[in-house]
């Protein structure tokens, strides 16, 4: 009963584009450990993502044209703000995130230990990605281990900031978001979780050399702004192995 009352104040946000093969399974997995509302933001998919998400029990916000991963995520955060949710958790639609991680995030965020909690699994990154992360940390002063995890929990203060017009200028849910939260003095914590390889499809950010180049140039430009250091209370992140 206690979990049920807590979950009524929480919304799970899943941005999705052409994830018909996995989104239904993701939603069903969440429903086994979460009793609140699940919202899928359909980023102008060209497949049956929206239909399958509705059939699985999610509320679907359809976008008329693609806003990208962050634009879809911000749409969900604006919905969470308008509906008065206390906590919003973002998850990927591709099956990488384990639904059983949701209670872990809530156990850190719900007691107001921090404003933002990130489910971190830095071991998943390739050597090139880890080198890029090291460069981003050095330029920006951000000391987080996992800079690109899409599994995050935000409290009401963080939701308000990320639903603002200022956040609309961002392209990705990583360095730009972290730096904006830092500028507003929010406390961020990482918790170690398990992530899986994608169950189907490919990453939108790293789908081509052009996409990677755009991401690197954009993120380096943000980092060169030299955000002040984020105040982080960080748990030790121990290596885990893909199941």
NORCOR-V872616 format. One record per pair of residues at least 24 apart in sequence whose ideal C-beta (glycine too) atoms are under 10 Angstrom apart, sorted by the first residue. I is the first residue (numbers start at 1). GAP is how many residues later the second one is. D is the distance in whole Angstrom. If there is no record, write none. Layout:
BEGIN
I:GAP:D
I:GAP:D
END
This chain:
BEGIN
3:30:9
3:31:9
3:32:7
3:33:10
3:100:8
3:103:9
4:31:5
4:32:8
5:30:9
6:29:9
6:30:8
6:80:9
6:81:9
6:97:10
6:100:7
6:104:6
7:26:9
7:27:6
7:28:4
7:29:4
7:30:9
7:80:9
7:95:9
7:96:10
7:99:8
8:27:8
8:28:6
8:29:8
8:77:9
8:78:9
9:27:8
9:75:9
9:76:6
9:77:4
9:78:6
9:97:10
9:101:9
9:147:10
10:24:8
10:25:9
10:26:5
10:27:8
10:70:9
10:75:6
10:76:7
10:77:4
10:78:7
10:79:7
10:92:8
10:95:10
10:96:7
10:99:9
10:100:8
10:143:8
11:25:6
11:26:5
11:27:8
11:28:6
11:48:9
11:65:8
11:66:9
11:68:8
11:69:5
11:72:7
11:73:10
11:74:5
11:75:9
11:76:8
11:77:5
11:78:7
11:79:10
11:148:10
12:24:7
12:25:7
12:26:5
12:27:7
12:28:9
12:46:9
12:64:9
12:68:10
12:75:10
12:76:8
12:77:5
12:78:8
12:79:6
12:87:9
12:90:7
12:141:10
13:24:10
13:25:8
13:26:5
13:27:8
13:28:7
13:48:9
13:59:9
13:60:7
13:61:10
13:62:9
13:63:3
13:64:7
13:66:8
13:67:7
13:72:10
13:75:6
13:76:7
13:77:5
13:78:7
13:139:10
13:141:9
14:24:7
14:25:7
14:26:5
14:27:7
14:28:9
14:35:10
14:39:8
14:44:7
14:46:10
14:58:9
14:59:9
14:62:8
14:75:9
14:76:8
14:77:5
14:78:7
14:79:5
14:80:10
14:83:9
14:136:10
15:24:10
15:25:8
15:26:5
15:27:9
15:28:6
15:46:10
15:48:9
15:52:9
15:53:9
15:54:6
15:55:8
15:56:8
15:57:4
15:58:5
15:59:9
15:60:8
15:61:7
15:75:7
15:76:9
15:77:8
15:78:7
15:135:8
15:158:9
15:189:10
16:24:5
16:25:7
16:26:6
16:27:7
16:29:7
16:31:10
16:33:5
16:34:8
16:36:10
16:37:7
16:42:9
16:44:9
16:53:10
16:56:8
16:75:10
16:76:8
16:77:4
16:78:8
17:24:9
17:25:8
17:26:4
17:27:7
17:28:5
17:29:9
17:30:9
17:32:7
17:46:9
17:49:7
17:50:10
17:51:9
17:52:8
17:55:7
17:76:8
17:184:9
17:187:7
18:24:10
18:25:9
18:26:9
18:27:5
18:28:6
18:29:5
18:30:9
18:31:6
18:75:9
18:182:10
18:183:7
18:186:9
19:24:9
19:26:7
19:28:8
19:29:10
19:30:5
19:33:9
19:34:9
19:73:9
19:74:4
19:75:6
19:76:9
19:179:10
19:180:9
19:181:8
19:182:7
20:25:7
20:26:10
20:27:4
20:28:4
20:29:5
20:30:9
20:31:8
20:32:5
20:33:9
20:73:10
20:180:9
20:181:10
21:26:8
21:27:10
21:28:9
21:31:9
21:72:10
21:73:9
21:74:9
21:178:7
21:179:4
21:180:7
22:27:9
22:30:9
22:70:9
22:71:6
22:72:5
22:73:5
22:74:9
22:176:8
22:177:5
22:178:6
22:179:8
23:24:10
23:25:9
23:26:6
23:27:9
23:28:10
23:29:6
23:30:5
23:33:7
23:35:8
23:37:10
23:69:10
23:70:5
23:71:8
23:72:9
24:24:9
24:25:9
24:27:10
24:28:5
24:29:7
24:30:10
24:31:7
24:32:4
24:33:9
24:34:9
24:69:10
25:27:9
25:31:8
25:68:10
25:70:6
25:174:7
26:27:9
26:30:8
26:32:9
26:65:7
26:66:8
26:67:6
26:68:8
26:69:6
26:70:9
26:71:8
26:73:8
26:173:9
27:25:8
27:26:6
27:27:10
27:28:9
27:29:4
27:30:6
27:31:5
27:64:10
27:66:9
27:72:9
28:28:6
28:29:8
28:71:9
29:62:10
29:66:8
29:68:9
29:69:8
29:70:4
29:71:8
29:73:10
30:26:9
30:27:9
30:28:9
30:59:9
30:61:7
30:67:9
30:69:5
30:70:10
30:72:7
31:25:8
31:26:6
31:27:9
31:68:8
32:67:7
32:68:8
33:65:10
33:66:5
33:67:6
33:68:9
33:69:6
33:70:6
34:55:9
34:65:7
34:66:10
34:68:5
34:69:8
34:72:9
36:49:9
36:51:9
36:53:10
36:66:10
37:42:10
37:43:9
37:46:8
37:48:8
38:51:10
38:53:9
39:36:9
39:37:6
39:40:6
39:41:8
39:44:9
39:46:10
39:49:9
40:32:9
40:36:9
40:53:7
41:26:9
41:28:10
41:30:9
41:31:4
41:32:7
41:33:9
41:34:5
41:35:5
41:36:10
41:38:8
41:49:10
41:52:9
42:24:10
42:30:8
42:33:10
42:51:10
43:24:6
43:25:7
43:26:7
43:28:7
43:29:4
43:30:9
43:32:9
43:50:10
43:161:9
44:28:9
45:48:10
49:44:8
53:40:8
66:138:10
67:101:10
68:102:10
68:103:7
68:104:8
68:105:10
68:136:8
68:137:9
69:81:8
69:102:9
69:103:7
69:104:6
69:105:10
69:134:9
69:135:6
69:136:7
70:92:10
70:97:8
70:98:9
70:99:10
70:100:5
70:101:6
70:102:5
70:103:5
70:104:9
70:106:8
70:107:8
71:97:8
71:99:9
71:100:8
72:101:10
73:77:8
73:79:9
73:89:8
73:94:10
73:97:10
73:99:10
73:100:5
73:104:9
74:88:6
74:89:7
74:90:9
74:93:6
74:94:7
74:96:8
74:99:9
74:103:9
75:88:9
76:83:10
76:86:10
76:87:9
77:77:7
77:81:9
77:82:5
77:83:9
77:84:9
77:85:5
77:86:5
77:87:10
77:90:8
78:81:9
78:84:9
78:85:4
78:86:9
78:89:10
78:90:10
79:80:10
79:84:9
80:74:8
80:76:9
80:79:5
80:80:10
80:82:9
80:83:8
81:75:8
81:78:5
81:79:6
81:80:10
81:81:9
81:82:4
81:83:9
82:81:8
84:72:9
85:69:10
85:70:10
85:71:8
85:74:7
86:24:8
86:68:10
86:69:7
86:70:6
86:73:9
87:30:10
87:66:6
87:67:7
87:68:6
87:69:8
87:71:9
87:72:8
88:64:9
88:65:7
88:66:5
88:67:9
88:68:9
88:70:8
88:71:5
88:74:9
88:75:9
89:28:9
89:30:9
89:62:8
89:63:7
89:64:5
89:65:8
90:29:10
90:59:9
90:60:6
90:61:7
90:62:5
90:63:8
90:64:8
90:72:10
90:83:7
91:28:9
91:59:7
91:60:6
91:61:9
92:57:9
92:58:5
92:59:7
92:103:9
92:106:8
92:111:10
93:57:10
93:106:10
93:108:9
94:56:9
94:102:9
94:103:9
94:104:5
94:105:6
94:106:7
94:107:6
94:108:9
94:109:8
94:110:10
95:100:10
95:101:6
95:102:9
95:103:7
95:104:4
95:105:8
95:106:10
96:25:9
96:28:8
96:53:9
96:54:8
96:55:8
96:98:10
96:99:5
96:100:5
96:101:7
96:102:6
96:103:8
96:107:10
97:24:9
97:52:9
97:53:7
97:54:5
97:96:8
97:97:9
97:98:6
97:99:8
98:53:9
98:95:7
98:96:5
98:97:7
98:98:7
98:145:9
100:93:9
100:94:9
101:50:6
101:52:10
101:90:8
101:91:10
101:92:4
101:93:7
101:94:9
102:49:9
102:51:9
102:91:10
104:47:10
104:49:9
104:87:6
104:88:9
104:89:6
105:46:7
105:47:8
105:48:4
105:49:10
105:84:10
105:86:7
105:88:8
106:47:7
107:84:9
108:45:7
108:81:6
108:82:9
108:83:6
108:125:10
108:127:9
109:43:10
109:44:4
109:45:8
109:46:6
109:49:9
109:80:8
109:82:10
110:43:9
110:45:9
112:43:7
112:75:10
113:74:8
113:76:7
113:120:7
114:39:9
114:41:8
114:44:9
114:72:8
114:73:4
114:74:6
114:75:4
114:76:10
114:77:10
114:117:9
114:118:9
114:119:7
115:38:9
115:39:7
115:40:5
115:41:9
115:42:6
115:43:5
115:44:10
115:46:9
115:66:7
115:69:9
115:70:9
115:71:4
115:72:5
115:73:7
115:74:9
115:116:10
116:36:7
116:37:7
116:38:6
116:39:7
116:41:9
116:42:5
116:43:10
116:45:10
116:46:9
116:61:9
116:62:9
116:65:6
116:70:6
116:71:7
116:72:4
116:73:7
116:74:10
116:114:9
116:116:10
117:34:9
117:35:7
117:36:4
117:37:8
117:38:9
117:41:10
117:70:10
117:71:8
117:72:5
117:73:7
117:74:6
117:118:10
118:26:7
118:27:9
118:28:6
118:29:9
118:30:10
118:31:5
118:32:9
118:33:7
118:34:5
118:35:8
118:60:9
118:70:7
118:71:7
118:72:5
118:73:7
118:75:9
118:114:10
118:116:10
119:27:8
119:30:6
119:31:9
119:32:4
119:33:7
119:34:8
119:71:8
119:72:6
119:73:8
119:74:4
119:75:9
119:76:8
120:24:7
120:25:5
120:26:4
120:27:9
120:28:10
120:29:6
120:31:8
120:32:10
120:69:10
120:70:4
120:71:7
120:72:6
120:73:7
120:75:9
120:114:9
120:115:9
120:117:6
121:24:9
121:25:6
121:28:7
121:30:9
121:69:10
121:71:7
121:72:6
121:73:6
121:74:4
121:75:9
121:116:8
121:118:9
121:119:7
121:121:9
122:24:5
122:25:8
122:26:9
122:27:8
122:68:9
122:70:9
122:73:10
122:115:6
122:117:9
123:69:10
123:71:10
123:72:9
123:114:8
123:115:9
123:116:5
123:117:7
123:118:8
123:119:9
124:24:9
124:25:9
124:70:10
124:71:5
124:72:9
124:73:8
124:116:9
124:118:8
126:80:9
128:78:10
128:84:9
129:77:8
129:83:10
132:80:9
132:83:9
132:84:7
132:87:8
132:88:9
133:41:9
133:42:10
135:81:9
135:84:9
135:85:8
135:88:8
136:38:8
136:39:6
136:42:9
136:80:10
136:83:6
136:84:8
136:86:9
136:87:5
137:38:10
137:86:9
138:85:8
139:36:9
139:80:9
139:81:7
139:83:9
139:84:4
139:85:6
139:86:9
139:87:7
139:88:9
140:35:6
140:38:8
140:39:6
140:42:9
140:79:9
140:80:10
140:82:8
140:83:4
140:84:8
140:85:8
140:86:7
140:87:5
140:88:9
140:89:9
140:90:9
141:38:9
141:41:8
141:82:9
141:85:7
141:86:6
141:87:7
141:88:4
141:89:8
142:32:10
142:33:7
142:36:6
142:37:7
142:40:7
142:46:9
142:81:8
142:85:7
142:86:10
142:87:7
142:88:6
142:90:9
143:45:10
143:47:10
143:86:7
143:87:7
143:88:10
143:89:6
143:91:8
144:30:10
144:31:10
144:34:7
144:44:7
144:45:9
144:46:6
144:86:7
144:88:6
144:90:7
144:93:10
145:45:6
145:47:9
145:87:10
145:89:7
145:90:10
145:91:10
145:92:5
146:28:9
146:44:6
146:46:9
146:47:9
146:49:9
146:91:8
147:27:5
147:28:6
147:30:10
147:31:7
147:72:9
148:24:8
148:25:8
148:26:5
148:27:9
148:55:10
148:57:8
148:58:10
148:67:10
148:71:10
149:24:9
149:25:8
149:41:8
149:44:8
149:46:8
150:24:9
150:45:10
151:40:10
151:42:7
151:44:8
152:25:8
152:26:10
152:36:9
152:38:10
153:36:10
153:38:9
154:27:9
154:32:9
155:31:8
155:32:10
157:24:9
157:27:8
157:28:10
157:29:7
157:30:10
158:26:8
158:28:6
158:29:10
158:30:9
160:24:9
161:25:7
162:24:10
170:48:9
170:52:8
171:34:9
171:43:8
171:44:8
171:47:6
171:48:9
171:51:9
172:32:10
172:33:7
172:42:10
172:43:7
172:46:7
172:47:7
172:50:9
173:32:10
174:31:9
174:41:9
174:45:7
174:48:9
175:40:10
175:43:9
175:44:5
175:45:9
175:46:10
175:47:5
175:48:6
175:50:10
175:52:9
176:42:8
176:43:8
176:45:10
176:46:5
176:47:10
176:49:10
176:51:10
178:44:10
178:49:8
178:52:7
178:54:10
179:43:6
179:44:8
179:46:7
179:47:9
179:48:4
179:49:9
179:51:8
180:42:10
180:47:8
181:46:10
181:49:7
182:45:5
182:46:6
182:47:7
182:48:4
182:49:8
182:50:10
183:42:10
183:44:6
183:45:7
183:47:10
185:43:9
185:45:9
185:46:7
186:44:8
186:45:8
187:43:8
187:44:6
187:45:8
187:46:7
188:42:6
188:43:8
188:44:5
188:45:8
188:46:9
189:42:10
189:43:7
189:44:5
189:45:6
189:46:7
190:42:7
190:43:9
190:44:5
190:45:6
190:46:10
190:47:7
191:43:9
191:44:6
191:46:8
192:43:6
192:44:7
192:45:5
192:46:6
192:47:9
192:48:7
193:44:9
193:47:8
194:46:5
194:47:9
194:48:8
194:49:7
195:45:8
195:47:8
196:46:6
196:47:7
197:45:6
END
